[in-house]
Amino acid sequence: MLQPLVPEPVDRSVAAATTPATRLILALAAVHAARVAQIANLMLDEPTSATAG
């Protein structure tokens, strides 16, 4: 059974992921839950100055 995600809980989860470890866990859970076509269409944010080389 497929269950669509509602934006509000997703936004709360993203806001709660404040450490690199929790961001990684959230990203891995999202990739695990996504379909192949959804993963292919993901757009990553531009790197911030803190993470840019």
C-alpha positions, 0 to 999 in steps of 0.5 A, spaced: 500 500 500 502 506 498 501 512 502 502 519 500 506 524 505 503 530 507 508 536 507 507 538 514 510 532 517 515 532 512 517 539 513 517 538 521 522 532 520 526 536 516 526 542 521 528 537 526 534 534 523 539 539 525 545 535 526 549 531 520 547 525 523 540 526 523 540 529 516 543 523 513 538 518 517 532 523 514 536 522 507 537 515 507 529 514 510 527 518 504 531 515 499 529 508 501 521 510 501 522 513 494 520 510 488 526 510 482 522 515 478 522 520 484 529 519 486 531 520 479 527 527 479 530 529 486 534 536 485 539 537 491 540 544 494 546 548 492 552 547 497 552 553 502 559 557 503 560 553 510 560 546 506 563 549 499 571 547 499 
